[in-house]
Amino acid sequence: MDIYVGNLPEKITEEDLQKVFEFFGEVEIISIIRDKLTGKSKEFGFIEMSHRAEGEAAIKAMDGKEFKKRILKVREVVPRSGERRSGSSGRRHLL
């Protein structure tokens, strides 16, 4: 299950997110989106969890929760119609 996590602290690391989300189950991939020129976080990212039930539990528990003085926005990512799961264009939309 793919999950969007928004309003991340600027200095967040993949390891920080791993520690939080692995509480809910197996985390396969974590990707924090960064500016290509500066390398700074764009303050959002994506997490792929192995099992839907674990992802749903993570979304329910973490959406609206404070993390390092920021209120997280956590949503399921769904491929747009006609796209494969990862989407060749990388475009996704949130539920």
N, C-alpha and C positions, 0 to 999 in steps of 0.2 A: 504494500500500500504506500503510495506517495503522499507526502505531507508537506505543505508550505508552512514555514515559520517566519513570521514578520515581526518588525519592531525589535530586532535583535540589538543588543549593545554593540557599539562600534568595535570594541576589542575582543569580541567573542571568538572562540576557537572551535574547531570541529570537535576537539576533545571535550570541551565544556558541554556541548550539545549531546555528545555521546553519553556522558555521565548522567544527564537528566533523562534522556529518552530510553536508555537501556533498562531503566527501572520498569518500563512497561512491556519490554520484550526485546527480541533480537533486531538490532539495527543493522541493515545491510550497507547503506551508503548515506553519507552526510556531505552536503555541499553548501558552503556559504558563498554567496555571490559577491564577487569583489570587482572593483573598478580595474579595468585592464591597465590603465596608466599608473595609478597610484598604489594599487594593491589593497586599498582600504575597503572594508566591508560596506556593501550597499544596504546593510542592516536587514537582509532577509536571506533565506536559504531553503533548502529542500532536504527532507529525510525520507529514506525508503526503509520501511519496516517489513519484515518477513511475512507477518500474518495480519490479515485485516482486523481481527478482533483486538489485537495488540495496538494497532494504529488507531483504531476508534477509541480505545481506552486512553491513549496518549492525547488525542485531540480533545476529548471530553475533559480530561484532567488539566491540560496545560493552556487551553485557550482562555485568555483573560487573566492568567496568573502572572504575578510579578516575578521577574528573573533579572537579577543584577540591576535593580531599579528601573526596569522597563516592563510594561504590560505587553505580554506576547499575544500575537494573533496567529492562531494555529488552525489550519483548514486542510481538508482533503484536496488533493490535486487530481483532476480528471482530464484525460486526454480529450481534445476536441474531436468531434465526430469525424470519422474517416482517417484519423491518425493512429499510428501504432502506439503502444504504451509509452515509450520514451519520446515519441514524436520526432520525425526527422527535422522539423524546423525548430524544435525545442520549445514551441509555444504550448502553453497549458492554460487551463482556466480553473478557478477555484469554485468549490461548492459554497 
